[in-house]
Amino acid sequence: MFKKSFLIIFSFLSATSFAQFGFERINSIDVIKAGVTQDFPWAGGMDFCQFSSIDLDFDGVEDLFVFDRTCDKVLTFLQKGGPGESNYEYAPQYESDFPADLHHWALLVDYNCDGKKDIFTYHIGAARVFMNTGDGLTENDFVLSEPLVRENTLGGEAPLYLSPADIPAVVDVDGDTDLDILAFGVSGTTVYYFKNLSQELYENCDSLEFERKNECWGRFKEDISSNVVTLWDTLVSPCRDIDFDEPEGPHREIGVRQDRHAGSTVLGLEMDDSGVLDLILGDISYNSLTMLLNTGDEVNANSGMDSQDNSFPSTSVSVDLPIFPAAYHVDINNDGIRDLVVSPNSKVGSENVESVWSYINEGADLDPDFIYEQTDFLQEEMIEVGTSSLPVFFDHNGDGLKDLLVSSFGQYDTETENLNSKIAYYENVGTAEAPIFEFITDDYQDISTLEIGENLTFYPTFGDLDGDGDEDMILGEFLGYCYYMENTGGAGSPAIFNTFILLLDSDGAPIIQSTYCYPSLVDIDRDGDSDLVIGRRSGKLQFLENIGVGPYNFEHITYDFGGIDVSGTATEGFAVPQFVDVDGEYQLLVGSKRGYVFYFDDIDDNLDGTFHLVDSIVDDLNIGTYSAPAVTNINNNNRVEMVLGNRRGGVALYQSAPTSNISLVEYSNEDEISIYPNPAANNVTINLGTIGSNELKHTQINVSSISGKLLTIITPHANSFSIDLRQFAKGVYLVHIIDDHKIITKKLIIE
């Protein structure tokens, strides 16, 4: 009885979908640039990054942890090169090992001397620390060990001040193996030295007991309004030799402070193997680094900086990164000697395409000789268009293959110091079954030179709007207007767009609601012409029906199409819509400012109603804020591919489950049945509620992948039981509770 019922129900289930597209990240479609196949084109971009080393896969080789403060995103790269080789592989599977709420800055250091990298990160005017509690052999696992780092000063305890705009140096200043902190103080003109007393108090290095040892470490002062450094300008209180030895003396009564210097970055390292740290400083308003050499040869002797290099490294190609460069000391070529990586410590207003400079250390680790290597370290291997990527599929040359266009909010122009929107064009040079994208230009059709709007946030959509057999363009832009660009190339020929006019509605009025405009041409009412749906900054959709006969004529219908609003509790949503036709029914994916992708169905025959929200976090995808999906089937299989843009200016590539499994909601959503914890790690508990013993005998639990592949079958013998999850990889799974009468489907996330 049960087996027959199960087969009927399971057959129904596989013909339906499971409330998800079942997207999985792939890197299997090649991208070629300048004749070279990129190693990880779909990594998602990099703008303003911080770098630390960590062994991610426990092979004894230091890999790379990257924290992009553009949208507080962790990226992880495995070092696959031999000794002296830099050969990185993007490995997003390790990103979930790190806490999800890191922000402003995050540095990996081993503070408790157990051989595992811990995390120092900004928190409420200070820092917090996550301890690595992994086994050191198979996993890195981080637990909050210090919610707010504190210091002893003025006879009491207070949060150890660290600016969200700065980068501190977390380093062993005094050579006793515990980690101290060097950072600019509240005034922002001198460096404070916070000594860790772990060794002195406990004779080990596993504690974080900081004392403010000195307020003018290095005995220099940075100008309040520039990056000018004055050496030996701190010889009076609170920086005299006697003050250094008496941390609780009267010099701590400092009077009125100056206005804070806007921002600085600090890297502590040895440049001359003297045993005393030197410094490399970056400043928020300048494009160069300053290196300060310490005259001392004994730690904790209050020695001062004696010389400076204001165009560091002047012995090679000097750093020139507008604005606010920050330097990081990591081994990037696997030779056991740390190199130098430099990136802007900004979120705006700096280089955002070639924003990661690398220098190879051809000297010793403690006596380095940094030699310039490149300006686009890691970025050269990925699609990177600047700030905020907006992908769109379009057959430019009429060969029947979908090409890829990737627009940006803006690329930094070093001459004007402004952002300019461009559209990168990647031609599909593969086949219908095996696409390959080749970079052609970063300024498709020279659109950036046409002086459209503010030349920011170009977003194109395509459709035949004049009935001549080729696809025309509607281009949205920053000010919120749309522009019509006729394709004069002709059907089956490469597109030509060289003129534009302001797009008006059927009443002759400009189509505008607010700034930002993300248009999508789709025959939403299935009457044979292209209607216009526009994603707006508000997080809502505007709908204009095409009522034209032949030429387009858009009639404004509503600013609240489908009742959609992806802003959540925020005031902005930045909705980017993408309609997908699955077996004759429209599904809708909408990108959002928060970075998640929303999923709606119940669209056909419901254009005046409210669309059904299936999921507000499709497959838990979030590669960065300002998500922008582009979806199509580019290899003629029964799956769709999605290219997802984000604030960092790159794109990620995903493949869906078989299209026959897309778009249905959970069959039942009964509250009695619960799965916890969810997300889970090693074990999960399933509670079947008040189900009776007789019904329990006819119940079966199936666990399947998001694509519908059956992985295991469980026959429950109690209403509540646990499942060992160590047999499963991290990801999204479906748990089906099946009896003779119904199926209840629940989503389970294993992390």
Secondary structure, 3 states (H helix, E strand, C coil): CHHHHHHHHHHHHHCCCCCCCCCEECCCCCEEECCEECCCCCCCCCCCEEEEEECCCCCCCCEEEEEECCCCEEEEEEECCCCCCCCEEECHHHHHHCCCCCCCCEEEECCCCCCCCEEEEEECCEEEEEEECCCCCCCCCEEEEECCCEEEECCEEEECCCCCCCECEEECCCCCCCCEEEEECCCCCCEEEEEECHHHHHCCCCCCCEEEEECCCECEEECCCCCCEEECCCCCCCCCHHHHHCCCCHHHCCCCCCCCCCCEEEEEECCCCCCCCEEEEEECCCCCEEEEEECCCCCCCCCEEEEEEEEECCCCCCCCCCCCEEEEEECCCCCCCCEEEEEECCCCCCCCCCCEEEEEECCCCCCCCEEEEECECCHHHCCCCCEEEEEEEECCCCCCCCEEEEEEEEEECCCCCCEECCEEEEEECCCCCCCCEEEEECCHHHHHHCCCCCCCCCEEEEECCCCCCCCEEEEECCCCCEEEECCCCCCCCCCCCCCCEECECCCCCECCCCCCEEEEEECCCCCCCCEEEEEECCCCEEEEEECCCCCCCEEEEECCHHHCCCCCCCCCCCCEEEEEEECCEEEEEEECCCCCCEEEECCCCCCCCCCEEEECCHHHCCCCCCCEEEEECCCCCCCCEEEEECCCCCEEEEECCCHHHCCCCCCCCCCCCEEECCCECCEEEEECCCCCHHHHCCCEEEEEECCCCEEEEECCCCCEEEEECCCCCCEEEEEEEECCCCEEEEEEEEC
